[in-house]
Amino acid sequence: MSTSKLITWNEVVEGVDRFTYLGSLINLGVLLMLAETLAVRQAWLIFTDLNVSLYSNIIVVGGNSLITGFTDRLQRDLNIKTPPSMRLKVNFPSTTAERRYSSWIGGSILGSLGTFQQMWISSQEYNELGKGCVDKKCA
């Protein structure tokens, strides 16, 4: 493995393995833990009848899903936490562009829905009311 500079907020550390950050991200499971915990918790928060459908239709998108081995590891770790009676399937778009931008596309679709437009907060509203306007509109 090659080494390079690790630039932090305050310093440049010479001779650091360039994959140290990515390796620790996966090895410590920070990103993965968040993804798998979110998937498991959300599935169980929904009605039990939907759990089977949710577990068999997990869709992984976003830039971090492009990390080599991410989806395989997520599937493996979720298999450990999933009851044997449930069929688990982790899906992801086939092209890099779809994986990278699907979350943005989904957000733009959500943002264009009439019911969601009621929750829009303009910069003027935020400047006038502060963060309390988020609680008021989105609660």
Secondary structure, 3 states (H helix, E strand, C coil): CCEEEEECCCCEEEEEECCHHHHHHHHCCHHHHHHHHHHHHHHHHCCHHHHHHHHCCEECCCHHHHCCCHHHHHHHHHHHHCCCCCCCCEECCCCHHHHHHHHHHHHHHHHHCHHHHCCCCCHHHHHHHCCHHHHHHHC
